[in-house]
């Protein structure tokens, strides 16, 4: 007779391109994703290409009733609700933003479930932890779940990439009278993650497709028009860099705040470009062509972005029909796989 445990049954909400699934795949936990939910058609195409056996639904999550959720008999809920209502770059309307509706409605359904999941993990941007939505989450789960929150960044673990995010872990109590080691203050926003940090900085070269060669694919190069228009806003990095900026869904479309670009041909002007010296730029901007053309600045490829997000190659497969900009946007909307992996393992200890 086999002593192996049955796989944990998982539901992914706001599943995107499958970051949660990839994180589970990097653990030693036996699991089965029962269904993934997302309304983004392009994200679902990527998910289905990578995980063809998992049903993917475009159903509005807010319309899932407690009976619907109970029918799955799932052990774990993994959720990455829309970040726009909480983003520091947005209006931060919280529950007054319609994009928060489905998550708030889902929390209400979870509260009314007869067979609640044993574990839940929620990922979102900085700002979520001070929102009215987070207050509702605690109100819905308090008394039945022990809750812990973390503010984590891949850069904390030696990965040359900054993507600060909030993670909420919730573990179902066996009984309210039982003393549980996992029980934590629900108002704590700083998790004790020092013990799992690896602060040895890595360099970007290990995440690049061709770190030792000049990749001059014209489709990846920043155009001269964009260089002239927004040169001061680009964050320029190279293979030897130990940091890069967070990729957002605006990557490849907007220079400011979209993510770093890579220099493929180092020139003496590199340091000046990094520092963005106004006098330097004002002087050189009188010349043609743009002096930064010599650096051959290019965007990170989708495979490089995937590596920086912790995706194994086999866990991120794009259909040929997806464009470069679509891939940028989808990864920019995703999560960091290795951080989620660590948190799932910690949550299930």
LINBEL-V378794 format. One record per residue. OMEGA is omega in whole degrees, 0 to 359 (999 if undefined). Layout:
BEGIN
OMEGA / OMEGA
END
This chain:
BEGIN
182 / 178 / 182 / 180 / 175 / 180 / 174 / 183 / 191 / 168 / 176 / 177 / 188 / 193 / 178 / 182 / 174 / 179 / 178 / 180 / 179 / 179 / 177 / 182 / 180 / 174 / 174 / 183 / 174 / 184 / 174 / 175 / 183 / 180 / 175 / 182 / 173 / 182 / 179 / 185 / 181 / 177 / 180 / 177 / 178 / 181 / 182 / 176 / 181 / 184 / 187 / 182 / 182 / 176 / 178 / 184 / 174 / 180 / 177 / 184 / 181 / 181 / 178 / 182 / 175 / 179 / 177 / 183 / 179 / 183 / 180 / 184 / 183 / 178 / 187 / 172 / 176 / 190 / 175 / 186 / 181 / 184 / 187 / 180 / 186 / 185 / 179 / 178 / 182 / 183 / 176 / 181 / 179 / 183 / 177 / 174 / 184 / 180 / 176 / 188 / 187 / 181 / 179 / 178 / 178 / 178 / 178 / 178 / 178 / 179 / 185 / 180 / 175 / 180 / 185 / 177 / 180 / 184 / 173 / 176 / 179 / 178 / 176 / 185 / 170 / 184 / 178 / 185 / 178 / 185 / 175 / 177 / 178 / 176 / 178 / 179 / 180 / 180 / 182 / 187 / 185 / 180 / 180 / 181 / 167 / 190 / 174 / 179 / 182 / 167 / 187 / 182 / 177 / 181 / 177 / 186 / 176 / 179 / 185 / 185 / 180 / 176 / 182 / 181 / 175 / 178 / 179 / 176 / 177 / 181 / 183 / 178 / 176 / 174 / 184 / 182 / 184 / 174 / 183 / 180 / 185 / 187 / 185 / 178 / 182 / 178 / 181 / 179 / 180 / 178 / 178 / 181 / 182 / 185 / 182 / 179 / 168 / 187 / 176 / 185 / 173 / 176 / 185 / 184 / 182 / 181 / 185 / 179 / 182 / 187 / 185 / 181 / 177 / 179 / 186 / 175 / 185 / 180 / 181 / 182 / 173 / 184 / 179 / 178 / 179 / 178 / 179 / 186 / 190 / 185 / 183 / 184 / 181 / 171 / 187 / 179 / 179 / 181 / 182 / 183 / 177 / 178 / 171 / 184 / 182 / 173 / 177 / 180 / 180 / 184 / 181 / 180 / 180 / 184 / 186 / 174 / 182 / 183 / 184 / 170 / 187 / 173 / 180 / 179 / 187 / 179 / 178 / 182 / 184 / 183 / 178 / 179 / 180 / 184 / 178 / 182 / 186 / 181 / 178 / 184 / 180 / 180 / 183 / 181 / 177 / 184 / 173 / 358 / 180 / 183 / 181 / 177 / 181 / 179 / 183 / 178 / 178 / 176 / 172 / 178 / 179 / 178 / 177 / 177 / 178 / 178 / 180 / 176 / 177 / 180 / 167 / 184 / 184 / 182 / 178 / 182 / 180 / 172 / 180 / 182 / 182 / 181 / 179 / 181 / 177 / 179 / 176 / 184 / 182 / 178 / 178 / 178 / 185 / 182 / 179 / 189 / 186 / 176 / 178 / 177 / 181 / 182 / 177 / 179 / 178 / 182 / 185 / 178 / 999
END
